[in-house]
Amino acid sequence: MKKQVAGLLIMLCTLVASGQVNESSTRKFIDNAQFTRINKDWTTIAEFKSGIGETVEFYPIEVINLKTGEKTKALQLDMNIKKPEVFKTAWIGIEEINEFIDFIEQNVIPNLNLKFKDKSSEFIFKANEMTLSYFVYEKRRRLTIKLNSYDDSEYKNYTFWTETQVEKIPRLLEILKIIK
């Protein structure tokens, strides 16, 4: 009986802990600071627009805990979508930046001109608060950016996609390299 209770407690703790997986280290840093300053450089931005006027903007930030002076760098993502009409902000923590750079350099950039006949391929990068997907089907290419569930919103997985802005992915790579 004791083993069953212990096993149940371990499973419960794992479930509770896994509920926080989609929260970035940047969000935790901000949540734990009583006073915060976020510095943004609006000249270093990678912006993607959809045909219906939705946007996603990526830019480097520096977050400062004003009480302790502790600082961290991150990538901020602002998403403005129409269905549902919402503006959301997500962060990619500094510890995820190198993997994001590697993913784009090794999987997306070399395949920007990839073409298939009767086949498709999808390259997916999942950070804590965001998932980026580059999809190729025959001659069509699509960039999809999805916000992972990191808050108590009634809507899960806000999604932006575009087929006309794929060529702007190298600009996102430039922005990421500024942060590291």
N, C-alpha and C positions, 0 to 999 in steps of 0.2 A: 504494500500500500504506500509506504514511504517513497519507494522508487517511482511509483506512478505519479504521486503528487509532485515530486522533484522534477520529473520529466514534463509534467504539465506546466509547472512554473517556468522552466527553461523555455518551453515553446511560447508561453505568454510573453516572457521578456523579449524573445526574438521578434515576435509580432509587433510589440510596442516599439522596439528599436527600429525595425524595418519601416515603420510608418514615417520616420524622419529621414529616410534615405534620400528623398528627392529635394532636400533642402541643402543649398550650397553653403560652403564654408563662409562665403561673403554674407549671406543672409544671417547665419548664426553670429558672425562678428557684429553685424549691425544690431541684431536683436539683443545681444549681450551688453552693448554699450548704452549708457544712459544718455550721453550726448555724442552725436555723430556729425562728421563733416564728410561730404562726398564731393571730390573734385573731378570735374569732367572737362575734357578738351574737345570742344565742338568742331575743331578743324580736322580731327582724326576720326572719321566716321565711315562705316560701311553701311550703305542703305539699299534695301531691296523694296521694290514697289510691285504691287499686283495690278492687273488690269482694272480692278474695281476700286482702286484707291486705298487698299490696305498697305501698311508699311511695317517693316522691321528694320530697326537701326541698331547697329553694334558699335560700341565705343569703349575705349579704355577708361577706367576710373581708378582713383585712389581713395580709399576709405580710411578715415582717421577717427579713432576713439579720442574725443576731446578731453576726457578726464585723465587717461593714462598716456596719451601721446602715441599709442600703438598704431601702426599703419599696415594696410594690406592693399595689394593691387588686385584688380579683377576686370572682367569684361562685363559690361552692362548691355542688356538687350531690352529694347523698348518695342513692344508689339502693339499696333493699332489695327484692330480688325473690325469688320462690319457685322458678322453673324456669329455670336451676338456682338453688338456694338460695345467694344470694350478696349481700354488701354491697359496693358499689363507690363510690368517690369520683372525681369528675371536676371540672375547673375550667374556667371561662370567663374568659379573660384580659381585662384592662382594655381592651385595644384592640378587643375584640369586643363590648363592652357597648353602645356607641352604636348599632351596627348591629342588635343584638338588640332594643333599645328601639324603634328605628324600625320593625323588622319587626312587632313586636306592635302598636304604635300604628297603623300604616298598613294592616296586612293581617289581623290577628286581631280586635282589638277592634271595628272597624267591621263585621265579619262574624260576630259571636257569635250573632246571631239570624237568620243567613242560612238560607233554606229553598229547596229545589229540588223539581221534579217530574221524576222519571226522569233526574236528572243528579247529578253530584257535583263537588266542588272541594276541592283540598288545597293548603294553604299550608305551605311547608317552609323552616325556617331551619337552616342547618348551620354550627356552630362547629367548632373543631378537635376537641374531645373529645365533643361532644354534637350530636344532631340533634333538633329539635323540630318536630312536625308537627301541624297543626290540620286535621282532615278533616271535611267536611260532605257527607252523603248524604241527600237529601230532608230529613227533619226531624231525623235523627240527627246528633250531633256527637261527635267523638272527639279526644282529646289523646293523642299518642304521643311519648314521650321515649326516645331511643335513645342509648346510649353508643357512640361511634365507637371503633374499635380503636386504643387508645393504649398498650397494654402487651402482654405476651407470653402473655396468658390463652388457654387452649384454646378458650374460648367467645368468639365475636366478636359485637359488636353487641347487648349486653344491652338488652332492650326492656321498657318499662313503658307501659301504656295505660289510659285510663279514659274512660268516657262520662258519668259522673255528676259529675265534678269540673271540667268545662270552665268553669263560671262563676267559678272561682277564678283564672283567667288574669290578671285585673286586679291581683290581689295580687302576682303575679310581676312585673308591670310596676312596681309600687311599690318592690319590693325592688331591681330593676335601677336605678331612678332614685336610690336611696340611694348606690349605688356610684360613679356618674359624677360 
